[in-house]
Amino acid sequence: MSDLTHLTVRTTERIEPLAAETAEGAQEMQRRAATPPSELGREVGAVLRLDGRVLDPNAVDYERRDDETMIINMGPQHPSTHGVLRIMLELDGEFVLRSKPIIGYLHTGMEKTGEELSYIQGATNVTRMDYLSPVINELNYSLAVEKLLGIEIPARATWIRMMMSELNRVASHLVWMATNGMDLGSTSMMIYGFRERELILAFFEKTAGLRMNLNYVRPGGVAADLPDGWQDDVTVICDTIDERTYEYDELLTGQPIFRDRLVGVAPLMAEEALALGVTGPLLRSTGVPWDLRRTMPYLAYDQVDFDVIVGTYGDNFDRYAIRLNEIRESLRIVRQCVERMPAGDYRSQDPKVTPPPRARINESMEALIHHFKLFTEGFQVPVGEVYSAVESPRGELGCYIVSDGTSKPYRMHVRAPSFVNLQVVPLLMRGGMMSDAITVISAVDPVMGEVDR
């Protein structure tokens, strides 16, 4: 009996659960005693990573002891981190002393995947990075490839691209309006934002066959011409959404609780934003009128009238107001595209990059062979390197491609604005309340598919 009892005790000890290990190594926030002063300065947002300058040396409380604070996790499974983002927070009661974004949970590897795909396949890859603005991802990639090829696309293709990009910008900002409203307790705004976005996605489906990840903008032009009756469809979209932005204004802008959560919360100075490489609505909220559509025009943005919306105080309210008004400005551009859309081809007729018309494939063996070789082998791109940048809803979206003369990129790197803009989170959260951490993440508007590309 004693032997059996002994065996039972040993079995019980063997199945006791082990402590879970969740460490992320050097990326994870450590206790103050184990954190070097330079890293401590970065985690509170006092030391800016670009050049090591200390903008606010008094921000770091080196004398505070670990037993006075608490480190907690927010995310990565959290509805208000807008994706698989993990924020480690050091709290003193309800106030944030330090914060550190931890990324890498999505790890899609799209840049390396892009080096294994031909140039004609590449748009299907990059369109999934920022899944809220797929058209602009495809546009940026296609512009880079076209620079390497040295080809000009027809005027109609240029204006179609511009119209679709601006509709996509509106759809992206509507998602932000919806989710930001939900983060602040406005369930009505969540419903309204997605309701209006549905109008745009339905038009995308009618035009490209898909609602998201369209693979519509391709090197050489676009995949298909605009459908019959597109002018009426787009006009209805513009009229409806433009009218409803004023309803959003009435619902949110003057609402006391909404204003208390945004006005004066998480201010950002232009000097800080520029030092961190921040772009998009975050930078423009500080008063810097930097918009690539105006400062470095591409497509036909130098031929349309629109205003660059800037803020004054760089707080969360400015970022809200900028995105709301950018919806109206994008609709203004779309209306001009409808009025001035030129006739002609919707893609280049260079046989090197453009497949033959589908009707000819059934009639000509040469057309069938051309189509087959183009989509199986791709087209070769001259040796060289190029950087192309466009203004996405989140800031400067750049694509750097190195060609070795084959049908695939030798190297591809994407400058993702969501990734760069996340650097500002420790700076914005410093000294704020725990409840403000949610509004800060929402104001940055990160898309984690772009961060962990």
C-alpha positions in Angstrom: 0.0 0.0 0.0 2.8 2.4 0.8 4.3 1.9 -2.6 1.0 2.7 -4.3 0.6 5.9 -2.2 4.1 6.9 -3.1 3.3 6.5 -6.8 0.2 8.5 -6.5 2.0 11.4 -4.9 4.6 11.4 -7.6 2.0 11.5 -10.3 0.2 14.4 -8.8 3.5 16.4 -8.7 4.2 15.6 -12.3 0.9 17.1 -13.7 1.1 20.4 -11.8 0.8 23.3 -14.3 4.0 25.3 -15.1 4.0 29.1 -14.9 3.2 30.6 -18.3 6.1 32.4 -20.1 5.0 35.5 -22.0 8.3 37.4 -22.3 9.0 39.2 -25.6 12.7 39.7 -24.9 14.2 43.2 -25.4 10.9 44.4 -26.9 9.1 44.0 -23.6 8.9 46.7 -20.9 11.0 46.0 -17.9 10.9 47.2 -14.4 12.6 50.6 -13.8 15.5 49.0 -11.9 16.4 46.9 -15.0 15.8 49.7 -17.6 18.8 51.9 -18.8 18.2 55.6 -18.6 18.2 56.1 -22.4 15.5 53.4 -22.8 13.5 54.8 -19.9 13.5 58.2 -21.7 12.2 56.5 -24.9 9.4 54.7 -23.1 8.1 57.9 -21.6 8.4 59.7 -25.0 11.1 62.1 -23.8 13.8 60.9 -26.1 12.9 60.9 -29.8 14.5 58.0 -31.7 15.4 59.9 -34.8 18.4 61.8 -33.5 18.5 61.1 -29.8 17.4 64.6 -28.7 15.8 65.0 -25.3 12.9 67.4 -25.8 11.7 67.2 -22.2 14.5 66.0 -19.8 12.2 66.6 -16.8 9.7 64.0 -18.1 11.7 61.0 -16.8 11.2 60.5 -13.1 14.4 58.5 -12.3 13.8 58.5 -8.5 10.5 56.7 -8.6 10.6 53.1 -7.2 9.2 50.0 -8.7 7.1 49.3 -5.7 5.1 52.5 -6.3 3.9 51.6 -9.8 2.3 48.7 -11.7 3.0 47.3 -15.2 0.0 46.0 -17.1 -0.7 44.7 -20.6 -3.4 46.1 -22.9 -3.8 43.7 -25.9 -2.9 42.1 -28.2 -6.4 40.6 -27.9 -8.2 43.8 -27.2 -11.0 45.5 -29.2 -9.7 49.0 -28.8 -6.1 48.4 -29.9 -7.5 48.2 -33.5 -5.8 44.9 -34.3 -3.2 42.7 -32.7 -1.3 45.5 -31.0 0.0 45.1 -27.5 0.7 48.1 -25.3 2.6 47.7 -22.0 1.7 50.4 -19.5 3.4 51.5 -16.3 0.7 53.1 -14.1 0.6 55.2 -11.1 -3.0 54.7 -10.0 -4.9 55.7 -13.2 -2.1 57.8 -14.7 0.2 56.4 -17.4 3.9 56.9 -16.6 5.4 54.8 -19.4 4.0 53.0 -22.4 5.6 50.7 -25.0 4.0 49.4 -28.2 4.9 45.7 -28.9 4.3 44.5 -32.4 5.0 41.4 -34.4 2.0 39.2 -33.6 0.7 39.3 -37.2 4.0 38.7 -39.1 2.6 38.4 -42.6 6.0 38.8 -44.4 4.5 40.6 -47.4 7.8 42.3 -48.4 9.6 39.0 -48.7 6.6 37.4 -50.4 6.7 40.3 -52.9 10.2 39.2 -53.9 8.9 35.8 -54.9 6.1 37.1 -57.0 6.3 38.5 -60.5 5.6 42.2 -61.0 2.2 41.3 -62.5 1.3 39.4 -59.4 2.6 41.9 -56.9 -0.6 44.0 -56.6 -2.4 41.0 -55.2 0.1 40.9 -52.3 0.4 44.6 -51.3 -3.3 45.2 -51.5 -3.7 43.2 -48.2 -1.3 45.4 -46.1 -3.5 48.3 -45.2 -6.7 46.4 -45.7 -8.7 49.6 -45.1 -7.1 51.3 -48.2 -6.3 48.5 -50.6 -6.6 50.7 -53.8 -3.9 53.1 -52.5 -1.6 50.2 -51.7 -2.0 48.9 -55.3 -1.5 52.4 -56.7 1.8 53.0 -54.8 3.2 49.6 -56.0 2.0 50.2 -59.6 3.6 53.7 -59.7 6.9 52.3 -58.6 6.9 49.5 -61.2 5.9 52.0 -63.9 8.8 54.2 -63.0 11.2 51.3 -63.5 9.5 50.4 -66.8 9.5 54.0 -67.9 6.0 53.8 -69.3 3.2 56.3 -69.5 -0.4 55.3 -68.7 -3.4 56.8 -70.5 -5.1 59.9 -69.1 -8.3 58.0 -68.4 -6.5 55.4 -66.3 -4.9 58.2 -64.3 -8.2 59.8 -63.5 -9.9 56.5 -62.7 -7.0 55.7 -60.2 -7.5 59.1 -58.6 -11.2 58.8 -58.2 -11.0 55.2 -56.8 -8.2 56.3 -54.4 -10.3 59.2 -53.0 -13.3 57.0 -52.6 -11.1 54.6 -50.7 -9.8 57.4 -48.5 -13.4 58.3 -47.7 -14.2 54.6 -46.8 -11.1 54.4 -44.6 -11.9 57.6 -42.7 -15.5 56.4 -42.3 -14.2 53.3 -40.6 -12.1 55.6 -38.3 -15.1 57.8 -37.5 -17.1 54.6 -36.7 -14.4 52.9 -34.5 -13.3 56.1 -32.8 -17.0 56.8 -31.9 -17.3 53.3 -30.5 -14.1 53.7 -28.5 -15.6 56.8 -26.9 -19.0 55.2 -26.3 -20.9 56.4 -29.4 -22.5 53.2 -30.7 -24.6 55.2 -33.1 -21.5 56.5 -34.9 -20.3 52.9 -35.3 -23.5 52.0 -37.1 -23.6 55.2 -39.3 -19.9 55.0 -40.3 -20.2 51.4 -41.6 -23.6 52.3 -43.2 -22.0 54.9 -45.4 -18.9 52.9 -46.1 -21.2 50.2 -47.6 -22.1 52.5 -50.4 -18.5 52.8 -51.5 -17.8 49.0 -51.1 -20.8 48.2 -53.2 -19.5 50.5 -56.0 -16.1 48.8 -55.7 -17.7 45.4 -56.1 -19.6 46.7 -59.2 -16.4 48.0 -60.7 -13.8 45.4 -59.8 -15.8 42.4 -58.7 -14.6 42.6 -55.1 -15.4 44.8 -52.1 -11.9 44.7 -50.5 -8.4 43.7 -51.8 -9.5 44.6 -55.2 -6.4 43.9 -57.4 -7.9 46.7 -59.5 -4.9 49.1 -60.0 -2.2 47.2 -61.8 1.1 48.2 -63.6 0.0 49.8 -66.8 -3.4 51.1 -65.7 -6.5 49.5 -64.1 -8.0 46.0 -64.5 -11.3 47.1 -66.1 -13.1 50.2 -67.3 -15.8 51.8 -65.2 -19.2 50.1 -65.4 -22.2 51.5 -67.1 -23.9 54.2 -65.1 -20.9 54.9 -62.9 -21.5 58.6 -63.0 -24.9 58.3 -61.3 -23.5 55.8 -58.8 -20.6 58.1 -57.8 -22.8 61.2 -57.6 -25.2 59.4 -55.3 -22.3 58.3 -53.1 -20.9 61.9 -52.9 -24.3 63.5 -52.2 -25.3 61.0 -49.5 -22.0 61.0 -47.6 -21.4 64.7 -47.9 -24.9 65.4 -46.4 -24.3 62.9 -43.6 -20.9 64.3 -42.6 -22.9 67.3 -41.3 -25.1 64.9 -39.3 -21.9 63.4 -37.8 -20.8 67.0 -37.0 -24.1 67.6 -35.2 -23.9 64.3 -33.4 -20.3 64.5 -32.1 -18.6 67.8 -32.4 -20.5 69.7 -29.7 -21.3 66.7 -27.5 -19.9 67.6 -24.0 -18.6 64.1 -23.2 -17.1 63.7 -26.6 -15.3 67.0 -26.4 -14.0 66.3 -22.8 -12.5 63.1 -24.1 -10.7 64.8 -27.1 -10.1 68.5 -26.5 -6.6 69.1 -25.0 -5.9 65.4 -24.8 -2.6 64.0 -26.1 -1.2 67.2 -27.6 1.6 66.9 -30.1 4.1 69.6 -31.2 5.2 70.0 -34.8 8.8 69.7 -33.7 8.1 66.4 -32.0 6.1 65.0 -35.0 8.8 66.0 -37.5 11.6 64.4 -35.3 9.7 61.1 -35.2 8.9 61.1 -39.0 5.1 61.2 -38.3 3.0 62.0 -41.4 -0.7 62.1 -42.3 -3.4 63.6 -40.1 -1.1 63.2 -37.1 1.4 65.7 -38.6 -1.2 68.0 -40.1 -2.9 68.3 -36.7 0.2 70.1 -35.5 -0.2 72.8 -38.2 2.3 71.4 -40.7 0.5 71.4 -44.2 2.3 68.3 -45.5 0.2 66.3 -47.9 1.9 64.5 -50.8 -1.0 65.2 -53.0 -0.2 68.9 -52.8 3.5 69.0 -51.9 4.7 66.3 -54.3 1.8 65.8 -56.7 1.3 62.5 -58.5 -1.5 61.3 -60.8 -3.5 64.4 -61.7 -3.7 66.0 -58.2 -2.1 69.2 -59.5 -5.2 69.6 -61.8 -7.9 69.5 -59.2 -8.9 71.9 -56.4 -8.9 70.8 -52.8 -7.8 72.1 -49.5 -5.1 70.6 -47.1 -6.8 70.5 -43.7 -4.5 71.4 -40.8 -5.0 71.8 -37.1 -3.6 74.1 -34.4 -3.1 72.3 -31.1 -2.2 68.8 -32.3 -4.6 67.2 -29.8 -7.1 64.4 -30.4 -9.9 66.9 -31.3 -7.8 68.3 -34.1 -7.2 64.8 -35.5 -10.9 64.1 -35.4 -11.7 67.4 -37.1 -9.1 66.9 -39.8 -10.4 63.4 -40.8 -14.0 64.6 -40.8 -13.1 67.5 -43.2 -10.8 65.3 -45.3 -13.9 63.2 -46.1 -15.5 66.3 -47.6 -12.3 67.3 -49.5 -12.0 63.8 -51.0 -15.6 64.0 -52.1 -14.8 67.3 -53.7 -12.0 65.7 -55.7 -14.3 62.8 -56.7 -16.9 65.2 -58.1 -14.2 66.8 -60.2 -13.1 63.4 -61.5 -16.7 62.7 -62.5 -16.9 66.0 -64.4 -13.5 65.8 -66.1 -13.1 62.1 -66.7 -11.4 61.8 -70.1 -12.3 59.2 -72.7 -9.8 56.7 -74.1 -8.1 53.5 -72.9 -8.2 52.4 -69.3 -4.8 50.8 -69.5 -1.6 51.0 -71.5 -1.6 49.3 -74.9 2.1 48.3 -74.6 2.0 44.6 -75.2 5.0 44.1 -72.9 2.8 44.8 -69.8 -0.8 44.5 -71.1 -2.5 41.2 -71.9 -4.5 41.1 -75.2 -8.3 41.7 -75.1 -10.2 38.7 -73.8 -12.3 38.5 -76.9 -9.1 38.0 -79.0 -8.0 35.0 -76.9 -10.8 32.9 -78.4 -9.8 33.9 -81.9 -6.0 34.1 -82.1 -3.4 31.5 -81.1 -0.8 34.3 -80.8 -3.0 36.2 -78.4 -3.5 33.1 -76.3 0.2 32.4 -76.1 0.9 36.1 -75.3 -1.7 35.9 -72.5 -0.3 32.6 -71.1 3.3 33.8 -71.1 2.5 37.2 -69.5 0.7 35.6 -66.6 3.0 32.6 -66.1 6.4 34.3 -66.7 5.6 37.9 -66.2 7.4 40.8 -67.8 11.1 41.7 -67.3 11.9 45.1 -65.7 15.1 47.0 -66.5 17.8 47.0 -63.8 17.5 49.8 -61.4 15.9 51.0 -58.1 13.1 53.4 -57.4 11.1 54.9 -54.6 7.5 55.9 -55.0 5.3 57.6 -52.4 1.6 58.4 -52.1 -0.6 60.0 -49.5 -2.6 57.2 -47.8 -5.3 57.9 -45.2 -2.6 57.4 -42.5 0.3 59.3 -44.1 3.2 58.8 -46.5 3.0 55.3 -48.0 6.3 54.5 -49.8 7.4 51.6 -51.9 11.1 51.0 -52.6 11.9 48.4 -55.3 15.3 47.1 -56.6 15.2 45.4 -59.9 17.9 43.0 -61.2 16.4 42.7 -64.7 14.2 39.7 -64.0 10.5 39.4 -63.8 10.5 39.6 -59.9 11.8 42.4 -57.6 15.2 41.7 -56.2 14.3 43.7 -53.1 11.1 45.3 -52.0 10.5 47.5 -48.9 7.4 49.4 -47.9 7.5 52.6 -45.8 4.3 52.0 -43.8 2.9 55.1 -42.1 1.1 53.1 -39.4 4.5 51.6 -38.4 6.2 54.9 -38.2 3.3 56.7 -36.5 3.3 54.1 -33.7 6.5 55.7 -32.4 4.4 58.7 -31.2 2.3 56.5 -28.8 4.6 56.8 -25.7 4.8 60.6 -26.2 1.1 61.0 -26.5 0.2 58.7 -23.6 2.7 60.2 -21.1 1.0 61.7 -18.1 -2.5 60.9 -19.4 -5.1 58.8 -17.8 -5.6 55.1 -18.5 -8.9 55.9 -20.1 -7.2 58.3 -22.5 -4.9 55.4 -23.8 -7.8 54.1 -25.8 -8.4 57.5 -27.5 -4.7 57.9 -28.2 -4.5 54.6 -30.1 -7.7 55.5 -32.0 -6.3 58.9 -32.9 -3.1 57.4 -34.3 -5.4 55.1 -36.5 -2.9 52.2 -36.9 -3.6 49.3 -39.2 -1.7 46.3 -38.0 -1.6 44.5 -41.3 0.6 47.4 -42.5 2.7 47.5 -39.3 3.5 43.7 -39.3 3.8 43.5 -43.1 
